Amino acid sequence: MATTAHNPRSATELAKGLLSLVIWLGFMLASMFWPAGTWDWPRGWTFMAVYWIATAICCVWLWIVNPELFRARRKIQEGTKAWDKVLTVLIVLAFAAVPPVCALDDARYHWSALSDGPVIAGLALFVIGFFGFAWAQSVNRNFEATVRIQTDRGHEVITAGPYSIVRHPGYAFAILMTVGMPLAMGSLYGLIPSGVMLACILIRTLAEDATLKAELPGYAEYAQRVKQRWIPGIW
């Protein structure tokens, strides 16, 4: 019996994607403004506005150029490396800790008392990182949420776009987001959970790079051509 090919742009996939966004919006609002103890937090609202405008733009862009990514990144796929399941949990927990820590700092207790300069710089870093992360996703159909060799999805080496410059551009841009987010909300203490995220991203980069060299055909040769993992000319 013939089977119907999966349509990544189907109404069902769109509905699932929109539901996920609504749930995520609710989580972000709760994790920021409940610890803040007030709705009167201008830096929090500014960050939320920037975050959701960027999210809307990037979701539309990715829905056009790489729609299957929404389904692939929705859950941990079969074959994910055991060590990456641990890293994924740590990264999610560290990310979830950033908004409430920032809210407690800037909105409630004012531990950092940052001026507007670092906040504006943080917003800029976050936006650059966010759109750069989406750029990496747009050219890589294998950009899943966890590390595995995707034999079921035709895993191949990607050399287009930012992958022609560094081997792990998604992580490189994620670093900008990770540093920029707490600063954008006016908090230095938010850099503590962000630092945990950075450490996990570094470990994942090294482990994923080794996995791809060992198990993905053509990656070792690609690594010889594109020397750096994150920063051109440095590392």
N, C-alpha and C positions, 0 to 999 in steps of 0.2 A: 504494500500500500504506500502510495506517495505521501510524504509529509509536507506540511506547509512551512516554508522558511520563516524564521523569526524576523519580524519587522521591528528594528530598533526605534522607528519613529511612529509606532502604533499609538492609538489613543490610550491603550492600557499603560504603556510605558510612560506616556506623558502624564497620566493621572498619578502613577506611582511616584514619578519625579516631583510633581507639584506637592503631593502629600508629604514627601520627605522634606521638602523645603519649608513647608508650614510647621512641621514638627521641630525642625532645626531652629526656625525663627522663635518658636515658643521656648525652646531650651535656652537660646541665647538671651532672650529677654529675662527669663527667670534667673539665670545664673549671673546676670549683671545687676538687675535692679532690686532683687530681693536682698542680696547682701548690702547693696547701697543703702537700703532703708528709706529710699525716697525716689520719686520719679524726676525730681529736679536735679539732674546730673547732666549738664550740657556736653561734657566731653564724652560721656557714655552715649548720648543720642547722636552726636556727631560721628562717632565711630560706627554705630549701628547703621546710620544713613549711608556712609561710605561703603561699609561692608555689603549692604544689601543692594546698592546700586551696582557695585562691582560684580556681585553674585549674579544679578539679573542679566547683565551684559554678557558675562562669560558663559552662563547657562545657555542663552540663545545662540551664542557663537558655537559652542560645542555641540549643541543639538543639531546645528546645520552641518558642521564639518566632521564630527566624530560621535554620532548619537549612540552607538553601541556601548560607549564607555559608561553611560549612566547605569546600564544594567550590570556591567562587569564590576563596577566599583561599589555596588549596593551592599555587598556582603563579602565575607572571607570565602574565597573559592577553594574548592577541593584541590589538594596538592600544595597548599601553602606550607612553606618550611616551618617546622615546629618552633625554631628560634624566633621567627618573625611574628608568630602569634603572640609571643611574650612581648616583643618590642611594640607591636601594634597596640596591645593593652596599655602599656606604659605611656605611649605617645598620646593615646586618647585621654587617659587620665590626666596627664600633664596639661594637655590642651584645655580640658574641662576645668582645670584649676585656675587658669589664667584670668578669665573674666571676673570670678568672684573675688580673687585676690586684688585685682585692679580696683574693683568697686569698693572693697573695704578700705583700700589705700586712698584713692583720690576722692571718693564721694562721701565716705563716712568719717575716717580717722585722719586723713590728710598727712600720712607719714612722709611721703616724698615731697609734696608741695612743689611740683615741677612747674616751671614757667611755660608759656605757650610755645617757645622755640622748640624744645625737645618733642612736644606733642605734635607740632606740624611736621617735624622730621620723621617722627614715628608713622604718621599717616602716609607720608610720601613713601617710606620704605615698605609699608604694608601694601599700598596700591601697586607699586612696581613688582613686588613679590607675587601678589595675587594674579596680576595679568601675565607675568612671566610663567607662573605655574600653569596657567591655562594654556599658554603658548605651547609648553611642553606636552600637555595633554592633547592639544589639537592635532599634533603631527604623529602621535604615538597611539595606535589602536590597542596596544598591549599595556597601557598605563593603568594597571589595576591598583587596588588599595594595599595589597600585600605582595610578598616576594614568592614567586613560583615559576617554573618553566611551563608556559601555557601551551602544551601540546594540543589541547582541544581548540585553541584559537589561532593556530598558525603563527606561533611566536617567532619573531624574526628581529634581527638587529636593525635599529632605526638610526639613520644617519642624517635625516633632514632637519631643517630649522636649527634650534639650539643644540641639538645632538651633534651637529658638525663642529661645535665649539668646545663643549665639555660632555662627559659621558653621563652625568646625572644632573641635568639642568633642573628637573623638578625639585630635587633636594636643595640645589643651590638657591632657587627662588624661594623655597619654603623657609630657608634661613632668614631671608629678608622679612618675610611675613612674621616669623616667630619673634624676631627682635622688635619689629615695628609695632606689633599689636599692643603690648603693654605700654610702650611709650605713647602710642596714640590715645590711650585711655588715661594718660597722666601718671603712670605708676612705674617706679623703679623696682618695687617689690614683686611686681608681676614678672620681672625678668628671672625670678627664681624658678618657677615652673617652666618658663620658657627655656631656661638653661638645661633642665632635665630633657625637654624635647630635643634641644640641639645635640645633647650627648647621645640620645637614642638615634637621631638621624645620622650622626657620624658613624655609629656602630652599624646601623643598617646599610649605609653606603658601602662600607668596607666588606660586610658579609655578602651583600647583593652582588657587588663587583666580582668577588671571588666565585660566587655561584654561577654567574653568567659566563665567566671565563671558562669554567670547568664544564658547563652543561649546555650552553647555547651555541650552536655552530656559528662561526664567523665572528663571535664577540671578541675573542682573544686578538684576532687580526685588527678589528676595529679599535681595540684598546692600544694597539701599537701606533695607529694613525692619530687617534685623539688621545693625547697623553694625560690631560687633566680630568679630574673627577668633578670638581666644583668651580674652581677659579682659573680662568685662562692664564697660563704662564706661571702659576703658583702651585696648585695642587688639584 
